[in-house]
Amino acid sequence: MKKILQLSEAAELLRTSSRTVRRLIDDGELEGLKVRGGCRVTTASVDAYIMRQVLKFTEESPYRFGVTDRDRS
């Protein structure tokens, strides 16, 4: 069974605001669900979002292969 988080709990895990979590749900970045009118997020959804962000950062970062500013000049 997946653990379900309130928006404030998801925001705490992501070190952001509940409003940002709501935007991530609206943008399809996080999987949200309704429980008696309140919005919730699964821990699996938060974990998947974090992994996508880590992969995105490492793919875009010039530092992933040890290239530094000094090496570029």
N, C-alpha and C positions, 0 to 999 in steps of 0.2 A: 504494500500500500504506500502511495506517495504521501509525503508530508505536505500539508497545505499551510501557507503562510498568509497572514494579513499583509496589506500593502506596507504598513509601517515596519513589519518584520523583514520583508523583502528589501525595503529601502535601507534598513540597517545593514543587511548583508552586503548590499551593493555600495554602501557608504554614500547614499544620495537621499533625495527627498521622496515622500510618498507621491507627490505630484509627478516627478520624473518616472517613477514606476508606472503610474497610470498612463503616461505618454508612451512608454515602452510597450505597454499592452495595446494601446490604440494603434501604434505603428506596426504591430505584429512581431515585435522583437521578443516579447515575453508572452507566455500562454496564460491568459486569465480565465477565471471562472466565477460564476455568481453563486453565493451561498446566502439564501434568504435576503437578497437585495444588496448584500455587501460583496465587494470584489475581493478575490483571493488569487494567489499565485502558488504553483507547486515548487518545491525545492528543486526538482529535476529541471524545470524551466529556467530557474535562476542559474543553476549550474551550467546548463547548456549555453545560456547567454554569456556567462563569464568565459567559457571556453572559446566561444566564437570571437569574443573581444580580444582574448589573449592571442589567438591565431592571427587575427587581423593585424594586431600590433606587431607581431613578430614578422609577418610578411611585409609590412610597410616600413619597418624600421631599418635604417642603414646600419644599425649596430648588430644585426643578427649574425653577420659573418665576421664580426670583429673589426669592421671598418669604422674608423674614427674621423673626426674633423681633420686631424693632423695628416691622416693617410690620403685624404681627398685633395689636398693642395699640392 
